[in-house]
Amino acid sequence: VHGNSPHFPGFASREASDERERSGGPHRVVDMLFVHAAALSLTELDAIRRLNARSHRHECEACLRAWPTIASAPSRRSIATTPRLVGSDALVAPGNAPFGSRALVHATVEPVLAPETCADIIAEAEERAAADGWGSRYTLQSGSDELHLADLPRATAAVAAALPDIAAIATAALLPPEHKPSDLRVLNALVVRYDAARSKDHMAPHGDANLLTVNVALSAGHEGGGTWFLAVRGGEAEEEAA
C-alpha cells in the first residue's frame, strides 16, 4: 500500500519503501507497512472516521438533489417475494449486519414497474443510443452496454415516480424495522443492455459498492438470462437466477 496521504499518515510512501527494498530486502517493506498501519493513533483514526462521515453526508445530499422523490417514500410495504438465502450468517458482517438475515436476495412476485413503462424506457434508451452510442462509463464492462438514467428524461421521470414505492418494498424485504425507506438515497441508476448476437451477454462477477441494489428486468420474451449471486446457497454448486 504505497503512497503518501494526509488521511493515512502511518502508511509508508513509495519512495520510503523503495529505499527499504535497497537496504533491507522486500520482506521488510511488508513488515514496515504492517507496523505503520497498526501505529495509527486513536486521534488519527477518529479524524479518518470524521472525514468519511462528512464525505458520506455530502454524497447523500447530492443524491437527494438528483432523486428527491425518495424522501417522500411511505412506510415500509411488504409484498410477496421469493427470498434467496446466502450460505453464511456473516457474509457481509457479523450477523450480516445491518440486514440481520441470510435472506439477502429477494425476487418480487409482481413487477415493480408497469410493462408500458419498461417499454418506454427501452425505447428512449434506443433513441438516445442511436444518436450518441452506447457505452460503459460507470460499470466499465466489456460484456454489456449501458446508459445513465440522467441522460434519459422520460425514464428518469418514470423511475422517480415509482421510486418511493420501490424504496418501501426494498426496505421491508431487506432491512430491520428501524430503517425507514425515506432515509435511502439513490447512488446511481443505469439502463443496461445485453445483446447475445454481439457477445454483449454478461457482466463479469462483481460486487456493488452500495447498501441495496434493485434490478428491474425491462424486457421479456427471451430465453435464459437472470442474475447469478455467487453467495446464494453455497455459491457455484447451486446457481440460481433471481
ABEGO torsion letter per residue (X at the ends): XBEBBAABAABBBAAAAAAAAAAAEAAAAAAAAAAAAAABBAAAAAAAAAAAAAAAAAAAAAAAAABAAAAABBBBBBBBBBBBBBABAAAABBGGOAAGBABABBBBABBABBAAAAAAAAAAAAAAAAAAEBBBAAAGBAABBBBBAAABAAAAAAAAAAAAAAAAAAAAAABBAABBAAABBBABBBBBBBBAAAGBABBBBBBBBBABBBBBBABBGBBEEEBBBAABGGEAABBBBX
